[in-house]
Amino acid sequence: MLAERGMTVTELARRVGITHANLSVLKNGHARAIRFSTLAALCEELDCQPGDLMAYRSD
């Protein structure tokens, strides 16, 4: 999705107001939780819906 929008992880992190490291954790599927405000900010910047960014996975 980042590539489609011509945006880097660093730029998205800056726009959303989170660290590059935290965005990498989210991007790589290693996060255990996400704040609704962060999810909303990501969706706003990427012009997408939460379901475009997340998938349910039972471990």
All heavy atoms as TSV, in Angstrom:
chain	resi	resn	atom	element	x	y	z
A	1	MET	N	N	0.823	-1.180	0.000
A	1	MET	CA	C	0.000	0.000	0.000
A	1	MET	C	C	0.877	1.256	0.000
A	1	MET	O	O	0.539	2.240	-0.636
A	1	MET	CB	C	-0.917	-0.008	1.219
A	1	MET	CG	C	-1.986	1.026	1.154
A	1	MET	SD	S	-3.252	0.847	2.399
A	1	MET	CE	C	-4.126	-0.559	1.782
A	2	LEU	N	N	1.982	1.194	0.721
A	2	LEU	CA	C	2.904	2.330	0.721
A	2	LEU	C	C	3.455	2.587	-0.678
A	2	LEU	O	O	3.524	3.735	-1.117
A	2	LEU	CB	C	4.066	2.088	1.689
A	2	LEU	CG	C	3.751	2.167	3.169
A	2	LEU	CD1	C	4.940	1.688	3.985
A	2	LEU	CD2	C	3.361	3.564	3.561
A	3	ALA	N	N	3.835	1.530	-1.360
A	3	ALA	CA	C	4.393	1.674	-2.698
A	3	ALA	C	C	3.365	2.272	-3.659
A	3	ALA	O	O	3.710	3.118	-4.493
A	3	ALA	CB	C	4.879	0.324	-3.216
A	4	GLU	N	N	2.111	1.853	-3.519
A	4	GLU	CA	C	1.049	2.389	-4.375
A	4	GLU	C	C	0.901	3.895	-4.200
A	4	GLU	O	O	0.515	4.594	-5.126
A	4	GLU	CB	C	-0.289	1.730	-4.045
A	4	GLU	CG	C	-0.389	0.288	-4.452
A	4	GLU	CD	C	-1.685	-0.339	-3.968
A	4	GLU	OE1	O	-2.603	0.385	-3.522
A	4	GLU	OE2	O	-1.770	-1.574	-4.027
A	5	ARG	N	N	1.199	4.373	-2.998
A	5	ARG	CA	C	1.039	5.789	-2.707
A	5	ARG	C	C	2.357	6.552	-2.788
A	5	ARG	O	O	2.409	7.741	-2.491
A	5	ARG	CB	C	0.401	5.963	-1.334
A	5	ARG	CG	C	-1.093	5.658	-1.438
A	5	ARG	CD	C	-1.648	5.141	-0.163
A	5	ARG	NE	N	-3.072	4.859	-0.235
A	5	ARG	CZ	C	-3.619	3.770	-0.728
A	5	ARG	NH1	N	-2.855	2.841	-1.267
A	5	ARG	NH2	N	-4.922	3.573	-0.704
A	6	GLY	N	N	3.420	5.860	-3.169
A	6	GLY	CA	C	4.724	6.497	-3.315
A	6	GLY	C	C	5.249	7.073	-2.009
A	6	GLY	O	O	5.843	8.144	-2.000
A	7	MET	N	N	5.024	6.346	-0.920
A	7	MET	CA	C	5.394	6.832	0.408
A	7	MET	C	C	6.313	5.815	1.078
A	7	MET	O	O	6.154	4.624	0.903
A	7	MET	CB	C	4.119	7.016	1.241
A	7	MET	CG	C	4.290	7.795	2.505
A	7	MET	SD	S	2.764	7.958	3.465
A	7	MET	CE	C	1.608	8.582	2.266
A	8	THR	N	N	7.264	6.320	1.844
A	8	THR	CA	C	8.155	5.436	2.591
A	8	THR	C	C	7.611	5.224	3.996
A	8	THR	O	O	6.760	5.979	4.472
A	8	THR	CB	C	9.565	6.045	2.703
A	8	THR	OG1	O	9.476	7.246	3.482
A	8	THR	CG2	C	10.169	6.341	1.344
A	9	VAL	N	N	8.131	4.195	4.665
A	9	VAL	CA	C	7.749	3.927	6.054
A	9	VAL	C	C	8.119	5.127	6.922
A	9	VAL	O	O	7.351	5.542	7.796
A	9	VAL	CB	C	8.428	2.638	6.573
A	9	VAL	CG1	C	8.199	2.457	8.057
A	9	VAL	CG2	C	7.937	1.435	5.800
A	10	THR	N	N	9.264	5.711	6.671
A	10	THR	CA	C	9.723	6.869	7.442
A	10	THR	C	C	8.762	8.043	7.288
A	10	THR	O	O	8.400	8.688	8.277
A	10	THR	CB	C	11.144	7.269	7.009
A	10	THR	OG1	O	12.007	6.155	7.188
A	10	THR	CG2	C	11.645	8.445	7.803
A	11	GLU	N	N	8.335	8.314	6.070
A	11	GLU	CA	C	7.413	9.424	5.842
A	11	GLU	C	C	6.055	9.161	6.476
A	11	GLU	O	O	5.464	10.049	7.094
A	11	GLU	CB	C	7.242	9.692	4.350
A	11	GLU	CG	C	6.340	10.875	4.096
A	11	GLU	CD	C	6.274	11.293	2.645
A	11	GLU	OE1	O	7.080	10.818	1.835
A	11	GLU	OE2	O	5.398	12.108	2.337
A	12	LEU	N	N	5.554	7.940	6.350
A	12	LEU	CA	C	4.267	7.608	6.956
A	12	LEU	C	C	4.345	7.738	8.476
A	12	LEU	O	O	3.440	8.305	9.101
A	12	LEU	CB	C	3.822	6.199	6.565
A	12	LEU	CG	C	2.485	5.747	7.141
A	12	LEU	CD1	C	1.352	6.670	6.712
A	12	LEU	CD2	C	2.196	4.300	6.735
A	13	ALA	N	N	5.411	7.255	9.074
A	13	ALA	CA	C	5.585	7.365	10.522
A	13	ALA	C	C	5.579	8.829	10.945
A	13	ALA	O	O	4.926	9.198	11.933
A	13	ALA	CB	C	6.883	6.683	10.958
A	14	ARG	N	N	6.271	9.670	10.201
A	14	ARG	CA	C	6.309	11.094	10.515
A	14	ARG	C	C	4.926	11.716	10.412
A	14	ARG	O	O	4.495	12.452	11.296
A	14	ARG	CB	C	7.274	11.813	9.571
A	14	ARG	CG	C	7.429	13.300	9.871
A	14	ARG	CD	C	8.285	14.012	8.818
A	14	ARG	NE	N	7.784	13.850	7.460
A	14	ARG	CZ	C	6.732	14.511	6.952
A	14	ARG	NH1	N	6.066	15.358	7.692
A	14	ARG	NH2	N	6.363	14.313	5.698
A	15	ARG	N	N	4.205	11.393	9.353
A	15	ARG	CA	C	2.868	11.954	9.145
A	15	ARG	C	C	1.881	11.508	10.220
A	15	ARG	O	O	1.010	12.269	10.618
A	15	ARG	CB	C	2.326	11.549	7.782
A	15	ARG	CG	C	2.999	12.235	6.631
A	15	ARG	CD	C	2.313	11.834	5.346
A	15	ARG	NE	N	2.923	12.446	4.190
A	15	ARG	CZ	C	2.333	12.491	3.007
A	15	ARG	NH1	N	1.137	11.956	2.826
A	15	ARG	NH2	N	2.944	13.064	1.989
A	16	VAL	N	N	2.013	10.266	10.664
A	16	VAL	CA	C	1.088	9.706	11.645
A	16	VAL	C	C	1.493	10.107	13.068
A	16	VAL	O	O	0.655	10.152	13.961
A	16	VAL	CB	C	1.011	8.171	11.488
A	16	VAL	CG1	C	0.233	7.522	12.608
A	16	VAL	CG2	C	0.387	7.825	10.148
A	17	GLY	N	N	2.769	10.387	13.263
A	17	GLY	CA	C	3.236	10.792	14.580
A	17	GLY	C	C	3.658	9.643	15.466
A	17	GLY	O	O	3.526	9.701	16.685
A	18	ILE	N	N	4.178	8.577	14.838
A	18	ILE	CA	C	4.732	7.460	15.605
A	18	ILE	C	C	6.163	7.229	15.135
A	18	ILE	O	O	6.572	7.737	14.094
A	18	ILE	CB	C	3.894	6.166	15.475
A	18	ILE	CG1	C	3.848	5.670	14.020
A	18	ILE	CG2	C	2.493	6.380	16.012
A	18	ILE	CD1	C	3.134	4.344	13.850
A	19	THR	N	N	6.912	6.466	15.912
A	19	THR	CA	C	8.308	6.219	15.539
A	19	THR	C	C	8.383	5.229	14.374
A	19	THR	O	O	7.469	4.428	14.154
A	19	THR	CB	C	9.114	5.648	16.719
A	19	THR	OG1	O	8.611	4.349	17.039
A	19	THR	CG2	C	9.052	6.560	17.928
A	20	HIS	N	N	9.482	5.313	13.677
A	20	HIS	CA	C	9.741	4.380	12.582
A	20	HIS	C	C	9.734	2.949	13.112
A	20	HIS	O	O	9.184	2.040	12.482
A	20	HIS	CB	C	11.089	4.717	11.937
A	20	HIS	CG	C	11.436	3.859	10.763
A	20	HIS	ND1	N	12.015	2.620	10.908
A	20	HIS	CD2	C	11.274	4.044	9.443
A	20	HIS	CE1	C	12.206	2.086	9.723
A	20	HIS	NE2	N	11.769	2.936	8.810
A	21	ALA	N	N	10.321	2.748	14.280
A	21	ALA	CA	C	10.382	1.412	14.884
A	21	ALA	C	C	8.979	0.873	15.175
A	21	ALA	O	O	8.685	-0.291	14.893
A	21	ALA	CB	C	11.211	1.443	16.159
A	22	ASN	N	N	8.106	1.709	15.737
A	22	ASN	CA	C	6.751	1.256	16.034
A	22	ASN	C	C	5.969	0.940	14.768
A	22	ASN	O	O	5.212	-0.031	14.722
A	22	ASN	CB	C	5.998	2.300	16.871
A	22	ASN	CG	C	6.439	2.303	18.307
A	22	ASN	OD1	O	7.029	1.346	18.790
A	22	ASN	ND2	N	6.161	3.380	18.996
A	23	LEU	N	N	6.148	1.747	13.736
A	23	LEU	CA	C	5.464	1.467	12.472
A	23	LEU	C	C	5.989	0.173	11.863
A	23	LEU	O	O	5.215	-0.612	11.308
A	23	LEU	CB	C	5.619	2.633	11.497
A	23	LEU	CG	C	4.847	2.493	10.200
A	23	LEU	CD1	C	3.360	2.244	10.438
A	23	LEU	CD2	C	5.042	3.714	9.321
A	24	SER	N	N	7.264	-0.084	11.988
A	24	SER	CA	C	7.832	-1.334	11.475
A	24	SER	C	C	7.238	-2.544	12.190
A	24	SER	O	O	6.956	-3.564	11.559
A	24	SER	CB	C	9.352	-1.337	11.619
A	24	SER	OG	O	9.919	-0.389	10.744
A	25	VAL	N	N	7.040	-2.434	13.500
A	25	VAL	CA	C	6.416	-3.519	14.267
A	25	VAL	C	C	5.008	-3.777	13.735
A	25	VAL	O	O	4.613	-4.932	13.534
A	25	VAL	CB	C	6.391	-3.174	15.778
A	25	VAL	CG1	C	5.496	-4.129	16.541
A	25	VAL	CG2	C	7.800	-3.210	16.347
A	26	LEU	N	N	4.260	-2.714	13.495
A	26	LEU	CA	C	2.908	-2.863	12.946
A	26	LEU	C	C	2.950	-3.473	11.547
A	26	LEU	O	O	2.206	-4.407	11.232
A	26	LEU	CB	C	2.203	-1.503	12.888
A	26	LEU	CG	C	1.848	-0.867	14.219
A	26	LEU	CD1	C	1.407	0.571	14.005
A	26	LEU	CD2	C	0.760	-1.661	14.914
A	27	LYS	N	N	3.828	-2.944	10.718
A	27	LYS	CA	C	3.925	-3.377	9.318
A	27	LYS	C	C	4.318	-4.844	9.196
A	27	LYS	O	O	3.817	-5.554	8.323
A	27	LYS	CB	C	4.953	-2.494	8.596
A	27	LYS	CG	C	5.133	-2.795	7.135
A	27	LYS	CD	C	6.114	-1.787	6.530
A	27	LYS	CE	C	6.479	-2.160	5.129
A	27	LYS	NZ	N	7.594	-3.077	5.054
A	28	ASN	N	N	5.165	-5.308	10.095
A	28	ASN	CA	C	5.662	-6.685	10.014
A	28	ASN	C	C	4.781	-7.689	10.749
A	28	ASN	O	O	5.106	-8.862	10.813
A	28	ASN	CB	C	7.094	-6.757	10.529
A	28	ASN	CG	C	8.044	-5.995	9.634
A	28	ASN	OD1	O	7.903	-6.009	8.414
A	28	ASN	ND2	N	8.995	-5.307	10.222
A	29	GLY	N	N	3.666	-7.205	11.311
A	29	GLY	CA	C	2.725	-8.111	11.956
A	29	GLY	C	C	3.140	-8.591	13.329
A	29	GLY	O	O	2.666	-9.620	13.798
A	30	HIS	N	N	4.026	-7.843	13.999
A	30	HIS	CA	C	4.500	-8.262	15.309
A	30	HIS	C	C	3.803	-7.533	16.451
A	30	HIS	O	O	4.094	-7.808	17.614
A	30	HIS	CB	C	6.017	-8.052	15.421
A	30	HIS	CG	C	6.783	-8.902	14.463
A	30	HIS	ND1	N	7.024	-10.241	14.677
A	30	HIS	CD2	C	7.338	-8.629	13.261
A	30	HIS	CE1	C	7.705	-10.738	13.663
A	30	HIS	NE2	N	7.903	-9.773	12.785
A	31	ALA	N	N	2.910	-6.614	16.144
A	31	ALA	CA	C	2.214	-5.860	17.185
A	31	ALA	C	C	1.135	-6.722	17.819
A	31	ALA	O	O	0.470	-7.503	17.151
A	31	ALA	CB	C	1.596	-4.602	16.595
A	32	ARG	N	N	0.970	-6.545	19.113
A	32	ARG	CA	C	-0.083	-7.272	19.827
A	32	ARG	C	C	-1.332	-6.420	19.943
A	32	ARG	O	O	-2.413	-6.932	20.232
A	32	ARG	CB	C	0.416	-7.682	21.190
A	32	ARG	CG	C	1.609	-8.638	21.072
A	32	ARG	CD	C	1.997	-9.133	22.409
A	32	ARG	NE	N	0.888	-9.903	22.954
A	32	ARG	CZ	C	0.985	-11.106	23.458
A	32	ARG	NH1	N	2.143	-11.690	23.491
A	32	ARG	NH2	N	-0.062	-11.727	23.940
A	33	ALA	N	N	-1.187	-5.118	19.751
A	33	ALA	CA	C	-2.312	-4.197	19.873
A	33	ALA	C	C	-1.992	-2.932	19.082
A	33	ALA	O	O	-0.836	-2.677	18.743
A	33	ALA	CB	C	-2.552	-3.841	21.332
A	34	ILE	N	N	-3.034	-2.154	18.796
A	34	ILE	CA	C	-2.868	-0.859	18.148
A	34	ILE	C	C	-3.928	0.071	18.714
A	34	ILE	O	O	-5.066	-0.336	18.946
A	34	ILE	CB	C	-2.968	-0.959	16.607
A	34	ILE	CG1	C	-2.699	0.391	15.955
A	34	ILE	CG2	C	-4.302	-1.545	16.179
A	34	ILE	CD1	C	-2.569	0.334	14.438
A	35	ARG	N	N	-3.551	1.290	18.973
A	35	ARG	CA	C	-4.507	2.283	19.448
A	35	ARG	C	C	-5.422	2.686	18.307
A	35	ARG	O	O	-4.991	2.772	17.154
A	35	ARG	CB	C	-3.785	3.519	19.968
A	35	ARG	CG	C	-3.012	3.261	21.216
A	35	ARG	CD	C	-2.354	4.512	21.706
A	35	ARG	NE	N	-1.606	4.186	22.913
A	35	ARG	CZ	C	-0.992	5.048	23.645
A	35	ARG	NH1	N	-1.000	6.328	23.305
A	35	ARG	NH2	N	-0.355	4.668	24.720
A	36	PHE	N	N	-6.681	2.918	18.649
A	36	PHE	CA	C	-7.626	3.346	17.625
A	36	PHE	C	C	-7.180	4.648	16.980
A	36	PHE	O	O	-7.353	4.839	15.776
A	36	PHE	CB	C	-9.036	3.504	18.197
A	36	PHE	CG	C	-9.721	2.193	18.438
A	36	PHE	CD1	C	-10.119	1.839	19.709
A	36	PHE	CD2	C	-9.979	1.316	17.399
A	36	PHE	CE1	C	-10.753	0.635	19.951
A	36	PHE	CE2	C	-10.601	0.108	17.621
A	36	PHE	CZ	C	-11.000	-0.244	18.902
A	37	SER	N	N	-6.593	5.534	17.758
A	37	SER	CA	C	-6.136	6.809	17.199
A	37	SER	C	C	-5.019	6.597	16.180
A	37	SER	O	O	-4.967	7.282	15.154
A	37	SER	CB	C	-5.670	7.751	18.309
A	37	SER	OG	O	-4.619	7.176	19.056
A	38	THR	N	N	-4.143	5.634	16.441
A	38	THR	CA	C	-3.074	5.318	15.489
A	38	THR	C	C	-3.656	4.683	14.235
A	38	THR	O	O	-3.284	5.042	13.111
A	38	THR	CB	C	-2.041	4.374	16.125
A	38	THR	OG1	O	-1.501	5.002	17.292
A	38	THR	CG2	C	-0.920	4.040	15.157
A	39	LEU	N	N	-4.580	3.765	14.412
A	39	LEU	CA	C	-5.232	3.123	13.268
A	39	LEU	C	C	-5.970	4.151	12.428
A	39	LEU	O	O	-5.865	4.151	11.197
A	39	LEU	CB	C	-6.184	2.028	13.748
A	39	LEU	CG	C	-6.925	1.247	12.675
A	39	LEU	CD1	C	-5.950	0.544	11.724
A	39	LEU	CD2	C	-7.859	0.245	13.323
A	40	ALA	N	N	-6.669	5.048	13.073
A	40	ALA	CA	C	-7.396	6.094	12.351
A	40	ALA	C	C	-6.441	7.001	11.585
A	40	ALA	O	O	-6.699	7.355	10.426
A	40	ALA	CB	C	-8.243	6.912	13.321
A	41	ALA	N	N	-5.329	7.356	12.206
A	41	ALA	CA	C	-4.342	8.210	11.542
A	41	ALA	C	C	-3.717	7.501	10.341
A	41	ALA	O	O	-3.508	8.116	9.286
A	41	ALA	CB	C	-3.258	8.636	12.532
A	42	LEU	N	N	-3.423	6.218	10.480
A	42	LEU	CA	C	-2.883	5.450	9.358
A	42	LEU	C	C	-3.878	5.403	8.202
A	42	LEU	O	O	-3.513	5.618	7.042
A	42	LEU	CB	C	-2.535	4.021	9.801
A	42	LEU	CG	C	-1.305	3.873	10.674
A	42	LEU	CD1	C	-1.249	2.473	11.274
A	42	LEU	CD2	C	-0.045	4.162	9.880
A	43	CYS	N	N	-5.135	5.139	8.526
A	43	CYS	CA	C	-6.166	5.075	7.485
A	43	CYS	C	C	-6.353	6.429	6.805
A	43	CYS	O	O	-6.552	6.496	5.594
A	43	CYS	CB	C	-7.491	4.588	8.072
A	43	CYS	SG	S	-7.457	2.840	8.499
A	44	GLU	N	N	-6.273	7.489	7.580
A	44	GLU	CA	C	-6.404	8.839	7.019
A	44	GLU	C	C	-5.279	9.111	6.023
A	44	GLU	O	O	-5.516	9.576	4.915
A	44	GLU	CB	C	-6.377	9.868	8.155
A	44	GLU	CG	C	-6.519	11.292	7.700
A	44	GLU	CD	C	-7.917	11.642	7.245
A	44	GLU	OE1	O	-8.880	11.012	7.710
A	44	GLU	OE2	O	-8.038	12.549	6.395
A	45	GLU	N	N	-4.058	8.812	6.422
A	45	GLU	CA	C	-2.901	9.083	5.556
A	45	GLU	C	C	-2.870	8.185	4.322
A	45	GLU	O	O	-2.438	8.609	3.259
A	45	GLU	CB	C	-1.594	8.930	6.332
A	45	GLU	CG	C	-1.329	10.037	7.302
A	45	GLU	CD	C	-1.211	11.409	6.644
A	45	GLU	OE1	O	-0.688	11.516	5.522
A	45	GLU	OE2	O	-1.648	12.387	7.272
A	46	LEU	N	N	-3.309	6.937	4.478
A	46	LEU	CA	C	-3.253	5.984	3.368
A	46	LEU	C	C	-4.557	5.935	2.565
A	46	LEU	O	O	-4.641	5.207	1.585
A	46	LEU	CB	C	-2.923	4.584	3.897
A	46	LEU	CG	C	-1.534	4.438	4.516
A	46	LEU	CD1	C	-1.399	3.079	5.184
A	46	LEU	CD2	C	-0.458	4.642	3.463
A	47	ASP	N	N	-5.564	6.690	3.011
A	47	ASP	CA	C	-6.866	6.722	2.343
A	47	ASP	C	C	-7.407	5.303	2.178
A	47	ASP	O	O	-7.648	4.830	1.064
A	47	ASP	CB	C	-6.769	7.437	0.992
A	47	ASP	CG	C	-8.141	7.702	0.399
A	47	ASP	OD1	O	-9.109	7.859	1.165
A	47	ASP	OD2	O	-8.254	7.733	-0.845
A	48	CYS	N	N	-7.551	4.621	3.318
A	48	CYS	CA	C	-8.024	3.240	3.297
A	48	CYS	C	C	-8.916	2.983	4.503
A	48	CYS	O	O	-9.137	3.882	5.320
A	48	CYS	CB	C	-6.847	2.274	3.285
A	48	CYS	SG	S	-5.859	2.276	4.795
A	49	GLN	N	N	-9.396	1.778	4.625
A	49	GLN	CA	C	-10.223	1.347	5.741
A	49	GLN	C	C	-9.393	0.427	6.639
A	49	GLN	O	O	-8.425	-0.201	6.172
A	49	GLN	CB	C	-11.452	0.578	5.230
A	49	GLN	CG	C	-12.403	1.435	4.409
A	49	GLN	CD	C	-13.022	2.531	5.260
A	49	GLN	OE1	O	-13.521	2.264	6.361
A	49	GLN	NE2	N	-12.985	3.751	4.773
A	50	PRO	N	N	-9.765	0.311	7.924
A	50	PRO	CA	C	-8.996	-0.550	8.833
A	50	PRO	C	C	-8.828	-1.984	8.319
A	50	PRO	O	O	-7.761	-2.583	8.472
A	50	PRO	CB	C	-9.819	-0.533	10.131
A	50	PRO	CG	C	-10.486	0.803	10.104
A	50	PRO	CD	C	-10.815	1.042	8.648
A	51	GLY	N	N	-9.833	-2.519	7.688
A	51	GLY	CA	C	-9.746	-3.875	7.157
A	51	GLY	C	C	-8.708	-4.036	6.058
A	51	GLY	O	O	-8.259	-5.141	5.770
A	52	ASP	N	N	-8.319	-2.920	5.437
A	52	ASP	CA	C	-7.256	-2.970	4.428
A	52	ASP	C	C	-5.889	-3.149	5.065
A	52	ASP	O	O	-4.958	-3.586	4.395
A	52	ASP	CB	C	-7.244	-1.673	3.604
A	52	ASP	CG	C	-8.528	-1.451	2.840
A	52	ASP	OD1	O	-9.176	-2.449	2.439
A	52	ASP	OD2	O	-8.907	-0.283	2.633
A	53	LEU	N	N	-5.799	-2.832	6.352
A	53	LEU	CA	C	-4.509	-2.895	7.043
A	53	LEU	C	C	-4.357	-4.096	7.963
A	53	LEU	O	O	-3.251	-4.462	8.329
A	53	LEU	CB	C	-4.307	-1.626	7.892
A	53	LEU	CG	C	-4.326	-0.301	7.141
A	53	LEU	CD1	C	-4.193	0.845	8.126
A	53	LEU	CD2	C	-3.223	-0.265	6.092
A	54	MET	N	N	-5.481	-4.686	8.375
A	54	MET	CA	C	-5.432	-5.747	9.377
A	54	MET	C	C	-6.140	-7.005	8.885
A	54	MET	O	O	-7.020	-6.941	8.043
A	54	MET	CB	C	-6.143	-5.301	10.654
A	54	MET	CG	C	-5.538	-4.084	11.284
A	54	MET	SD	S	-6.272	-3.670	12.872
A	54	MET	CE	C	-8.001	-3.671	12.558
A	55	ALA	N	N	-5.725	-8.107	9.473
A	55	ALA	CA	C	-6.378	-9.390	9.226
A	55	ALA	C	C	-6.391	-10.164	10.539
A	55	ALA	O	O	-5.466	-10.048	11.343
A	55	ALA	CB	C	-5.638	-10.188	8.165
A	56	TYR	N	N	-7.438	-10.918	10.766
A	56	TYR	CA	C	-7.530	-11.731	11.974
A	56	TYR	C	C	-6.648	-12.958	11.832
A	56	TYR	O	O	-6.615	-13.613	10.790
A	56	TYR	CB	C	-8.975	-12.171	12.219
A	56	TYR	CG	C	-9.081	-13.086	13.400
A	56	TYR	CD1	C	-8.955	-12.605	14.694
A	56	TYR	CD2	C	-9.289	-14.448	13.230
A	56	TYR	CE1	C	-9.039	-13.442	15.779
A	56	TYR	CE2	C	-9.374	-15.290	14.319
A	56	TYR	CZ	C	-9.243	-14.786	15.589
A	56	TYR	OH	O	-9.316	-15.629	16.660
A	57	ARG	N	N	-5.903	-13.239	12.887
A	57	ARG	CA	C	-5.007	-14.399	12.889
A	57	ARG	C	C	-5.063	-15.017	14.267
A	57	ARG	O	O	-4.781	-14.366	15.259
A	57	ARG	CB	C	-3.591	-13.884	12.597
A	57	ARG	CG	C	-2.663	-14.898	12.055
A	57	ARG	CD	C	-1.348	-14.280	11.689
A	57	ARG	NE	N	-0.654	-13.861	12.895
A	57	ARG	CZ	C	0.418	-13.096	12.904
A	57	ARG	NH1	N	0.916	-12.649	11.786
A	57	ARG	NH2	N	1.009	-12.762	14.028
A	58	SER	N	N	-5.420	-16.273	14.371
A	58	SER	CA	C	-5.428	-16.936	15.672
A	58	SER	C	C	-4.110	-17.678	15.838
A	58	SER	O	O	-3.677	-18.417	14.964
A	58	SER	CB	C	-6.608	-17.879	15.805
A	58	SER	OG	O	-6.509	-18.912	14.867
A	59	ASP	N	N	-3.463	-17.447	16.954
A	59	ASP	CA	C	-2.166	-18.095	17.215
A	59	ASP	C	C	-2.291	-19.144	18.275
A	59	ASP	O	O	-2.980	-19.142	19.176
A	59	ASP	CB	C	-1.138	-17.054	17.654
A	59	ASP	CG	C	-0.767	-16.126	16.501
A	59	ASP	OD1	O	-0.801	-16.562	15.349
A	59	ASP	OD2	O	-0.440	-14.958	16.788
